[in-house]
Amino acid sequence: MRGGEIYRTKAKVPERGHKPGFYVVVSRNFIAENDDISTVICAPVYSEILGLRSELVLSSEDGLPRDSAVRCDFLTLMFKKKLTHFVGSLSADKIKHLNHALRYALELRD
């Protein structure tokens, strides 16, 4: 597991209306790759695109069934074992845009 990878959960998630969902790993690789650490920070993916600066729009080119938005305002801690279905990895350009959305969502200054 690495930062910038997209996973789908098999388990139903209460915060998502008891449905499975897609998530992008945003933890740094040291955490994501470490088998001794059971959780990672993820940004959820929603099919509704709101056009926020804290969103990253993904499409079928990224492995999703429809255009969707990664919502960096709603970061969540997920158990790695719940991220069961690997979907794909974000391109370098998408990771750059994801980092901008995360900085905006967390109000981080350069």
N, C-alpha and C positions, 0 to 999 in steps of 0.2 A: 504494500500500500504506500502511495506517495501523495504529496500535496498536488492538487490540480486534477486528481482522478475523479471520475463520476461513477457513483454506485447507485444501485436501486436496492431498497430494502425488500425483503420477503415478508417480514413481520408487519402487521398493521400498526400504525403510529397514531396514538390518540390526538396529537396536535394537528394531524392531517385528516381529521374526520374518520379515523380508524381505517385508513387506506395505506397501502405501501406508497413509497415515494422515492424520488431521486435526490441525491445529495452530492455536493462537491466537497472533497476533503480540502480544508484550508490550513490544517496544522502543518508546521514545518516538517520536513522529511525526517529529521531525527526522531520525532515523536511518531509519525505515521509508519515508519519502517521498523520501529522498535517493538519486538514481540513481547517484551516485558511490560509494555504500557497497553492497557486494554481499551482506551478511549482516544478519539480524535475529535477535533473541532470541525464541524461541517457547516456549509451554507445550504439551506434547502432550495430546491428547484420547484417553481410553480408554473403551471401552464398559462396563467394570466400574466401578461406583461404590462406593467404600470408605467414604464418609461422613467423610472427613478434613476438618479445618478448612482445610487447604491445597488443597482441591478447590473447583471451581465446577461445579455440575451444569447441563448444557445439555440441551435437548430438541429435538424436531422443530420447535418454534416458532423455534429458533435456526438451523435449516437442516440439522440432523443426522438421519441415518436412524433413530436410536433414542436414548433417554436415555443420556447419557454424562457423563464428568467430565473437566474440565480439571485436570491435575495440576501444580500449581505447584512441587512438590518436584523435578521432573525437567526443569527449563528446559534448552533446547538451542539452540545456534547453528545457524541454517539459512541456506543460500544462498537468496536471494530467487527465483532461477530455478527452484528445486525446488518452490516453493509455486505450483503451476500452476493449480489450480482454486479460484476464489473461491467461498466458500459463503455468507458473510453477515457482518454486523457485529453485535457485541454491543450491546444497548441500554445506555443510561446507567446503569440500575439494575444490570445484569449487570457492567458495567465497575467499578462501585463495589464489588460483591462480589468481583470478580477482584482488585482492588487490595488488599482485606482478606486474601484468600487468599495473595497474593504477599508482603504484609508478614509474615504468619504464617510462611510457608515460609522466608523469608529472615531471620526473627527481627529485623525492623526495629521500632524503637520510635518512637512518635509524639513 
